[in-house]
Amino acid sequence: MKKDVIIACDFPGKDETLAFLDKFHDVKPFVKIGMELYNACGPEIVREIKSRGHKIFLDLKLHDIPNTVKRTMQVLSSLDVDMCNVHASGGVEMMKYAIEGLTRADGTRPLLIAVTQLTSTSEEMLHNELLIGENMQNTIVKYAKNAQSAGLDGVVCSPLEAGLIKERVGSDFVAVTPGIRFADSKKDDQVRITTPAKAREIGSDFIVVGRPITKADDPVAAYKQCCDEFCR
C-alpha cells in the first residue's frame, strides 16, 4: 500500500476549510473531515471537497449499538468517501454490522478502520479512569485483533503502537496514525506522538497531521515536508 499524508481539516466551518484547501494549487491532499466540521456543515462539505478531487477520511468514530451503526453506515456509504471509522471498543458484532452497512449493492465500500485508543489517552487514564487493567500495548493489540476478526481493514493507533500491530496482527493490516508532530513542534493535547520520519520507520501506512500543517505559516511547505519525510 502506498503511504500517504492525511491533513486533518479541523476547522469550524466551510469558508475556513475551503480557503485552506485553495492554498494547494498543484496537489490535492488526502483530507480528514472530523466531527467538528461535519456537524457544522453536514454531508454537503463532504460532497464539495470530494468534487474538488480530494480523497476523504470521514472521521466520525461511530460507537453505538450494532443496528444503529449499521444504519448510519448505510447513509455514509452514499457519500463516496475513501475511509471511515468506528470505535473498536464497540465490540466485534458492532464492527461486523458497520461493514454490512457500509458495503454498497455492488460490493464496494471505503476502507473501514477502528479507533483503538485515542492518542490523548495516557497509561494512567487507561487504568484510573477507564478501569482497564491491561497495559496500553496489550489493550491496543487486542482491539486490533478484534477489528481484524470483524473484517475491518485496519486501525487508528498512535505511531508508537503501529509497529507492534504490524508484528502481532499482520503487515497488511492498515495502521493509520495521528499524533504526528515535527521535531520542533509543540505536543498540544497529544500524549503518544512521534515525527513523520519515525512513523514511517515504525510502519505507519497513513499519518494524520493537523495543527503542524494547518497552523503553519506556510501550510503547503509544511505538507510537503511531511510528505518528504513520510512518503519518500
Disulfide bonds with the S-S distance in Angstrom:
none
